[in-house]
Amino acid sequence: MVTAGQVRAIQRGLTVLRAGLVLALPLTIAVLWGSFPQRADLTTDPTPLASQPKAEPSARDLAWYAPLWQRDLKQPPIPPAPRRVAAPSKQRESLPVLLATLIQDDSCFAHFRNRRGEAQLRAVSELIDTYEVLAIEAGRVQLRRGDDSLWVELPKENQH
């Protein structure tokens, strides 16, 4: 519970704070509107020529800062790395090896060996490695990856 003495102390504190704010208001307005003179720059210029106008640091050209940083500031800080262009591979990615084609009345299958050496049986519209099987004919299969399509044929020793 708050006592009467605590309430009076809080009331006095708020009254003092209000009086301080009222007294600080004209000073704040004067500073914001610039009625007081700016502080004088008491630093001495190390250059002997007093006839040159003193430039503000924000108005100086980047060339002025170049000796400080020991480089031309108009250039990128680190020379860009040369672009490495991947050399086209001389070998074409290994294709699945066609082992056999199985054609019956209403169904066709192709027997492949994939890149890992596993034997797999695929029908039309199924995937082998990253290729889609488009068509199966006796002794050859049409594969597609992206926009490229190609025919894979049985090795000569497997044809009957």
N, C-alpha and C positions, 0 to 999 in steps of 0.2 A: 504494500500500500504506500502511496506517496503522501508525505506529510506536508503541512502548510508551509513549513520552512523551506522545503525543497522546491515547492511551487514558486515561492517568492524569489529564490535564488535563480531559478530558470528565467523568471520574468525579468529580473535585473540584467541577466546576461543577454537576453534578447534585446532589451532596450539599449544597452551599450553597443551591441552589434549593429543595430539600426542607425544609431547616431554616427558610427564610424562609416557606414555605407553612404549616408547623406553627405558627410564631409568629404569623402573621397570622390564623389560624383563630379564636381567641377574640375578637379585635377585630372580625372580620367578623360573627360571631354576635351580638355586643353591639350593633353598629350595626343589623343587620337586626331584632332584637327590640326595639329602641328603649330600651335601658337608659341611653343617654347622653341628656342634656337637649337639646332642640331649640335651634337658634341663636336668639338674641334679635333681635327686629326693632328696630334702632336708628334707623330713620327717624322723623322728626317729622311729626305730623299738621298740615297747614296750617290746618285748621279750628279756630276758637277754642273750640268746644264740646267739652270732653273728656268730657262726660257721655253723649254718644252712643256706642253700641257700634260698634266698628269692624267693618264687613262685609267678608267675604272677596270678592275680585273675582269668583270663580265664583258667589257667591250674590247678587250685585247684579242688580237688574232691568235690562232693556234700556233703560228710560227713563233710567237713570243715564248710559249711554253716548251717548244721543241728542245732547247738546250737543257732544260730542267729534266725532262724525261729521256733525253739522249736518243730521240728518234723523231721522225716526222709524224705528227699526230693526225694528219689527214689521211694517212694510210692505215689499213687494218692492223691491229696490235700483233697478230700472229699471221705469218704468211699462210694463205690457204693451202691445205694439203692437196697435192695433185690428185685428180680424180682417177681412180683405178677402174678401168673398163675390163670386165671379165672377158677373157679370150674365149672365143667360141670353141666348144669341145670338139675335138677331132673325131672322137668316137660317138656314135649314136647310142643313146641309152639302150640297154639290152632289152630286146623284145622277148615276150614269152615264146617258148619253142613249141611249135605245133607237133604233137606226137601222132594224132590220128583224128579222123572225122567220122562220126557215126550218123548216118542218115537213114531214117526209116520213113514210113509213109507220111506221118504228120508231125514228127519230131526230129530235130537235128541237135547233135551235141558235138563239142570239140574237146579233145583231150590235150591239155597243155602241161608244160613244165614251166613254173614261174621262176622269178629271179632267184629265189631261195632254193630252187631245185626240187620243190614239191610238185607232185602230179595232181592236177585238178581237172575236173570235168565241168564244162561251162556250156550253157545254152545261149540263144540269142538274147540280147539286152542285159546280160550279166557282166560283171567286171572280172578281169584277170589282171593282176597288178594294178596299174592305173588306166588300163584300156577297157573300153566297152566293146563287147562283141556285137557287131552289126549284122553280119550275114555269115552263114556257114554253107559252103558248097563242098562237093567231093574233092578232097585234096587241098583245100585252101579256106581261109577264114579272113573276113574283113574286120579290122579293129579300128577304133576311133578314140583319140584323146584330144579334147578341146576341138580345134578346127581341123586337125590333121587326121586323115584316114589313110589306112594302108592295108595291103593284103599280106598275110603270112601264109606261106605254103609249106607243105610237108617236105622234109629233106628228101633228096633223091633216093636214098637207100630205103626209106619207109614206104614209098609208093608201090602199089601192086598193080 
